[in-house]
């Protein structure tokens, strides 16, 4: 089945992703499909659990431009450390359409990960790339940017979140989306295959 971006409060968004044990053709195909979805929805990053996959994998292109593939990054099993500096910027998320808010992030971080060819990545990144890597790594840990908002900031988006929750409940009630138990069982099956 083709991948689709899932929206809050889909349970996979709260699932702590598992490290991938290997990269095979399926993983490479998923990464390509995730990049295509990211561009289609005008994003600059997309984590695997945003497409209902339980793996520590995300794709990025800080330009958001498919005509600039030299900026594409696929990071597998990322580990972040040595965060330095702080800056605040408005963030959004493809899994929380229309929701935006100010977010404090480190201005530079060290990232250790693997690429699709199995090459080790170990570098310090700054600016927008650092911000997007932090946002996507949060996703892999089941954390949404709304979780880091102050109570006042969160109150400003509560109505939007409520609409997404009502839509999700309605879709579950009509059978458009599976039950939480079915989703979690599927995630466990997928993890058993590749983690």
N, C-alpha and C positions, 0 to 999 in steps of 0.2 A: 504494500500500500504506500502511496506517496506520503511524504511527511507533511504535516500541517503545524502551524504555530498554535500552541494552546494558550488560552487566556486565563488569567486569575479568575476564580480560585482553584483551577485544575490541580489535583493532588500531586502530580509529577513536579510541579513548580516548588513544592515543599520537600521533595525527596532528595536526600543527600546522595549525590551521584557517586558511583563506584569507579575506581581506576580501571582503565582498559588494560588487559593482559597482553594484547597483541593488536596490530593494525593489519586488517585484511582488506580485500576488495570491497566488502560491504561497508566497512568504516569509511573508506575513501569515497564511496558512492554517497554515503550519508553526508559527508563533509561538503561535497559538491552540491548536493541538494539543499543543504542548509545555507550555503552561500547564495544560491539562486533565490531561495525564500527571503533571505535577508535583503537582497537587492529589490525584490518584488515589493516588499513592505517598507522600503526606504529606511532600513536600519543600518547601523554600522557595526553591530555585533549580534551574535545569536548563540546561545548555549544549547547543548543537547537536550537538557530537560525541558527547554521551551518548545521542543518538537516531540515531546513524550518519549525520550530515550534516557535511560538512567546512567549514562556514561560521563566521565570527566573529559569532556571535549567541547571546544567552542571555536567559532569562526569569527574573524574580524576583518573589516576593511574600514579604516578610520575616515576615508574619503567618501564612503558610501557609493562609490562610482564603479560599476562593473567594467568600465573602460579603462580602469587603472588597476589591473590585476596584480601589479607589482607590490601593491599595498595589502594584498590578502595575506592573512595569517591563519593557520589552523594550529591550535595548541591542544595537546593531549596530556592529561594528568598534570596540570599546572600546579606549582607550589609557589606561593608568593612570600617574600620576606624583605627585610630592610626598607620598609616604607619610610620615606622622608618628606618633610614639608606637608603643607595642607592648602587646598584651594577649594572654594565652593563654586559650583556650577549647576545649572538646571539640568536634570536628567529625565529621560523618559524610558519606556520599555515596550518592546513589541508585544509582550504578554499582558500589558496594562495599557491598552490603547486610550489615548486622550488624557492620560494621567501624567503629570509632570511635577517636579518639585526640586528645590535646592538640595544639593548633596555635597557633603564634605568628603574629599578623597585625598590620599597622598599624591603629591606631585610627581614623585618618582618611586619606583619599586624594582626589586629584583624578581625576575620570573625564571623559574626552572621548569621545563616541560619537554615534550617531544613533538616533532612534526610528523607529517604523514609518511615520510620515508624512514622514520625511526631515528632520525638524528636528534641528538640532545641539544636543547636550547638552554642557555644560561646567560642572561643579559640583564642589564639595568635599563629600564625604559622610563620615559618622562611624558609629561603633557597629556594630550588626548589619548594616546595609546595606553599610557599607564591607567588612566581613568577607565577606559573601556575594559581593559584586562581585569581590573578590580571588580567592576560591575558584573562581568561574565563569570568570574570565579565565585562571587557571591551566589550567583544562580546555582552553580554546581554544589554549593553548600546548603541549598534550600532557602537562601535569603533573598528577599526582594528589596528593592531600594526603598519602598514604602516602610519597611521595617526599621529603617535608620532615620526616618523623619522625626522631628520633634512633635509633641502632641498638637501644637498649633498648626504645623505644616500638614500633619495627618488629617486634622479636622477639615482642612481646605479641600481635600480630595475624597473625603468620606462618602459624599453623594455619588461620585463616579464609581467608587469601589462597590457601593451598595448595588448600583445598576448592574455591574458585572456579576455580582453574587446572585442577584435575582435571575439574570439570564442563564447562569450556570444551573441553578436549581430547576428552572423551567425546562431546560434541555435534558436534565437528568430525569425529571418527571415524565417527559414524553418519550424517553428512551433514545434520544438523539446522541447521548453520550453514556458510556457504561457507568456502572456503579463504582464507588471508590474501591470496594473489595476487588472487583474485576480488574481495575487499573493497577492496583498494587500487586495482584497475582501476575499480571503481564510483565510488570517491571522486574519481579523476582525471576521470571523465566528468562528475560533478556539478560539479566545479570549473570545467570548461571551459564549462559552461552559464551560470554566474552570477558568475564571478570575473574 
